[in-house]
């Protein structure tokens, strides 16, 4: 299960791996631009998943990616040279 949002400005892709996420809400609490919000969607383990609500507000600071204890968030910024998109999400 992967929740993905794309936007033409700012970052190219914010991906939340729903199989890894444990609903700790660190991404929601620490995002300086309030990109994430809590959803009513549960993953297989019964955790409420965050969703990318305002991808256009993302500055690409990667704080969510760095703080996520489960490494469930991946930010791809195609504006930066050398970035390669790789999707290794399995399941659901």
Residue pairs with C-beta under 8 A, 6 or more apart in sequence:
1 17
1 18
1 19
1 43
1 44
1 89
1 91
1 92
2 15
2 16
2 17
2 18
2 87
2 89
2 92
3 15
3 16
3 18
3 49
3 51
3 52
4 13
4 14
4 15
4 16
4 52
5 13
5 14
5 52
5 55
6 12
6 13
6 55
7 55
7 56
7 58
9 56
10 55
10 56
10 57
10 58
10 59
10 60
11 55
11 58
11 60
11 75
11 76
11 77
12 76
12 77
12 78
12 79
12 85
13 74
13 75
13 76
13 78
13 85
14 35
14 52
14 55
14 58
14 64
14 73
14 74
14 75
15 73
15 74
15 75
15 76
15 87
15 89
16 27
16 49
16 50
16 51
16 52
16 72
16 73
17 72
17 73
17 74
17 89
18 43
18 49
18 72
18 92
19 43
19 44
19 89
19 90
19 91
19 92
20 70
20 71
20 72
21 43
21 47
21 49
21 50
21 70
21 72
22 45
22 47
22 69
22 70
22 72
23 43
23 47
23 48
23 49
23 50
24 69
24 70
25 38
25 50
26 64
26 67
26 68
26 69
27 36
27 50
27 64
27 67
27 68
27 73
28 36
28 37
28 38
28 50
30 63
30 64
30 67
31 63
31 64
32 59
32 61
32 63
33 54
33 57
33 58
33 59
34 53
34 54
34 57
35 52
35 53
35 54
35 55
35 57
35 58
35 64
36 50
36 51
36 52
36 53
36 64
37 50
37 51
37 53
38 48
38 50
38 51
39 48
39 49
39 50
39 51
40 48
41 48
41 49
41 51
42 48
42 49
43 49
44 91
44 92
52 58
58 75
60 75
60 77
62 75
64 73
64 75
65 73
65 74
65 75
76 83
76 85
77 83
78 85
